[in-house]
Amino acid sequence: MGAGPVSGGVLARLRRGVWPGANPLRRRTDLFEPIALLVVLVAAVVVLIASFVASQAVLRDHLAQVNAEHADRHQVSAKVLAEVPGESAVVRSIRVGWGAPPGPQHVAVIEVPTGQQLADAVPIWVDPRDTPVPPPRTRSEATQAAGTAGAGILLGSGLVLGGLFTGARWYVGKRRLAAWEAEWAQVGPRWRHHLP
């Protein structure tokens, strides 16, 4: 014996599963879940748009900083003058000098990784006043910062929306059970008289 024709497709079955329809046993609380789901979906779309806009704003800001740093900083070759005593497992300090001969016009202490082999000269980045500065950031670092900002907004908003939806479903379920208990307290004694 066949199962009979299937009424509607996947979307129709999904709609019937989500929306309670005109069921005579439907309660007011049964409408909460599909409405709350719709609100969460709309909020998710808004969050997606907001995270995209925020990540683009962060990307523009960081790319402007990257361009400014590349325009402002330049690399020079500095002669290693001496190693500065100090204890650190990660970096060590060295005194370097750079500038036009006969002797270095600028001297500074910089930090280099402990495992790095030192040559007679090391490349360093300086600003227009010839002060040592960190290397300029790259475009990939700017892109990574923008992606992190967008992902943070998505993750945080998703956790908040999921928590609110779950908490609201728990509260409505609790109220639904309390309403069933109250109705059973009224109907239950009448049913007991009909039992054999």
N, C-alpha and C positions, 0 to 999 in steps of 0.2 A: 504494500500500500504506500502510495507516495505521500510526501509531506505536504503537498498542496502548494499553490503558488505563493511566492514570497512577495509580500506587499511592500513596495518601496525599495529603495536601495540602501546603501550604507548610510548616506546622509539622513534619510528618513528615519532609520532605526536610531541613529545618534540623537536626532531631534526628539524622538519619543522618549529616549532614555534620559535626556536632560530636562526637557520641558514637561511638566506634569499634565498639561492638556485639560480637558473638561471632565476628568474623572470625578464622579460624585463623592468619592471618599477623600478627595483632595482637601487639605487643610491650608490655612493661610500661610503657615510656616513652610509648606511644600514649595511655595513660590520663591522663598528666600534663596535657595541654592542656585537655581538658574539665573536669577537676577544678580546675585553676588558673583557668579561665574562670569556673567557678562561685564560687570563692573571691573573685575580683575583683568579680563581680556583687554578692555579699553585702557585700563591703567598700564598694562604691559606694553601696549602700542605707544602710549605717551612716554613711558620710560625708555623704550627703544629709541624714539626720536630724540628725547632729552639727552640720552647717553651719546648718541651720534653727534648732536650739536655741541655738547660739552667736550667730547674728544677732539672735534675739529677746532674748537677754540683753543684748547690746550696745545694742539699741534701747531696752530698759527703762532701762538705766543712763544713756544719753544723754538720754532724755526727762525723766528725773528731774533731770538737770543743767540742761536747758533750762527746766524749770518753776522750779527754784531760782533761776536767773539772772533770769528774768522777774519773780519775786517780789522779788528783792534789788536790782535795778537800775532806775533810772528816768532818763528823758531830761530834760535842762534846756537852756535857750537860754543860750549863753555869748557874751559880747561880745568881739569881736576887739580886743585891745589893741595888739599889735605882731607883726611877723614876726621870727622869730629867725634870724640869719644862719647859713647852713650850706649845704653842697653835697650834693645828692642828686638823681638824675634821676627818682626815683619819688615821694618824699614831701618835704614841706617842713614846718618846725616853726613854730608860731605860739603866742603867749602869749595866753591867754583868761582872762576873769574872769566870775564869776557869783555870784549871791546877791542879797539884798534891798538896795534902794537906801538910802542915797544913793550908795554905791560898792560895788564887788564885794567880797564877803567872802572868796571863794575865788579863787585865781589858780593856773593850771597851764599847762604847755607841752604841746601836743598835736601830733600829726602829721596832716596832711591830704594827699590826693593832689596832685601838682604841678599838674595841669591844672585843678583845681577853682577856680572863681571864688569869691572870698571876699566875703561880704556883711558888714554890720556885726555880725551875730550868726550863730553856727553851733550846730547842735544837737550836744550831747555826752551820753554816758551816764555816770552816776556811781553809786557804791555808797552805802550808808547813811551812811558817813563823809564823803561828798561828795568822794571821790577819783575822778578820771576812770578809767574802765574801758572795755574793748571792748564793743561792742553785744552783747546776749545772743544766743546761737545760736538758730536757728529749728528748728522740727520737721522741716523738709525736710533740714536739715543732719544731724540725728540719724538720720533714715531713710537718708540717703546713707552715713553711717558704718556703720550696721548692714548695709546691702547690700554695702559694700566688705568688711566682715569676713567675711560669708558667702561672697562670691565668692572671696575670698582662700583660705579653707579649701577650697572646691571645687576651685579651680585647683591649689593646692599638692598636695592629696591626689590629684587626677587625674594630675598629673605623676609623683608618687611611685608610685602604683599601676601606671600605664602603663610606667614605667621598670622596676619590679620584674618585671612580667609579661613584658616584652620580653627582659630579661636572663635570666630563667628559661627562656624558650623557646629562646634562643640556646644556653644551657648544655645543655639537654636535646637539642637538635638536634646539638650537637657530640658528645655522648655517643652518640647514635644512629648518627651516621656512623662513629664509632670502633668501635662494636659491629659494624656492617656490614663494615667493613674487616677486623676480626678474624675474622669468619665467612667472608669471602671468602678470607682467607689459608688457611683450613682446607679449604674446598670447592673453591677455584679449581684446585689441582693435580689433583684427581680429574676435573674437567670437561675439563681439557686433554687427558687420555688418551682421551676420547670424541670429540674433534674429528677430522674426516677430514684 
